[in-house]
Amino acid sequence: MNLGMPSTGPFGATLLRVLLGGMFLAHLSLKLFVFGPAGTAAFFGSLGLPAWLAYATMAAELAGGVALLLGIQARFVALLMVPLILGTIASVHGHNGFFFNNPKGGWEYPAVWAILLVVQALVGDGMAALVPTGLPRRT
């Protein structure tokens, strides 16, 4: 039901897209400027993961964050970023319990992040997307 009011859905989709892109860039910044690339690779190694995966993760955070922030194929990019976040649950946070304030952080926060990425894919690119996702329209 419209009630004569304009839809705010595009504003919400844009806000979500910018938030998600900013979150990826913030996490990349933490890896680059606080831990450093070598420190991040060492942390991945301490988890039993190959060190190269740290660099692949940082590249994905950069590419995905920028694409989401600018609205470049945002629906597809959001779906492509879900496995990265689910990987943090499987490798780091899953065994720490649910709540993120548990020691070493539980899986609550990354689970919400993954769900928000799926929501972005469902609601669309939002406004001012540089390269909107070209999905066929229903008639």
N, C-alpha and C positions, 0 to 999 in steps of 0.2 A: 504494500500500500504506500503510495507516494505522499499523500496529504499536501500536495502542492509545493513541497520543499525539494530543492535540488539534491541530487545524490552526493553524499560525501565519500562514497566508496573509492573513487580515484585518489582523493587526498589520503585516505588510510593506506592504500596500496603504495603510494609514493613514500609516505612516512616510514612504512615497514621496510621498503627497499633501501632507503637511505640509512636507516638504523642498522640493518643487516650488513650492508656494505661497510659502514663505519666500524662495526664490531670486528669484522675480519681484518680491517686495516689496523685497528687498535691491537689485536692479538699479534699481527705481524710486527708491529712496532715494538711490542714487548720482547719478541724473539730477537729482533735486530739490535735494539738499543739498550736493553737491560741484560739479557742473557748472552747476546751475541750469537752469530750463526754457529760458531764452533761450540759454544756452550749448549745451544739448542740441540746440535747433533750429538753431543755427549749425553744429554738427557735422554734422547731417543735411544741411544745405545744402552743406557742403563736400564731401559725398559725391555731390552732384548730385540729392539727394532733396528733395522739397518740405518746407519747414519745418513745415507743419501735420502732417506724418507723425510728427514727434517728439512732438507733443501727443497724437496718436492712439495712439502706442506707449505713452506714459506712462499713458494712460487704460486701455489693454488690460492693462498690467502691474498696475495697481491692481485692476481688476475681476477679472482672472484670478487674481491672487495671493490676493486675499481669498476668492474662490469656492473655490479649491483648499484653502486653509488651513482654511476652515470646512466643506468638504465640501458645497458647493452645486452639484449637477449635475456633480460632478467629472469623470466620464468624458467628458462632452460638452465641458466647459471645457478639459480637457487637449487634446482634438483641435483645438479652436478656437485654442489657443495655438501649435500646431505651425507654422503659416505665419509667425507672428511670428519664431520662432527660425530657421526656414529663410531668412527675409528677412535676418537678420544674416549668414548664410553668404554669401548672394548679394551683399549690398551692402558688407560690411565684411571678413569673415574669409576668404572663399573664395580670394581671390588671394594670401593670405599663407602658403600651404602648409598642411600638415595639423596640425602640432604647435602647441598653444596657446602654448608658450613662444617661438615664432618672433616676430620683431619685428612689432608691431601685432596679434599673436594670430592663430593659424591657426584652422581650422574644427573641430578636434578637440572642444573643449568644447561649442560649440553643437550639434554633431551628436549627442553623447551626451545633451545636454539634450532634443533633439527626440525621440530614441529613448525616453528615460525618460517623456516625455509620452505617447507611443503605448503604452508598457507600462502606464501608469496607466489609460488607456482600456480596455486589455485585462483587467487584473486587477480592476478595480472601484473603488468608492469607499472601501472600508475601513470601519473602525468609526467610530462617533460622527459620521457625516456628517449635517449639518443637513437637507439636502434630497437624499436619495439619488437617483441616476439611476434613473428608472423604466423599466428595460428589461424586456420580457416575459421571463418565466422559462420554460425548457424543462421539459416534464413527462415 
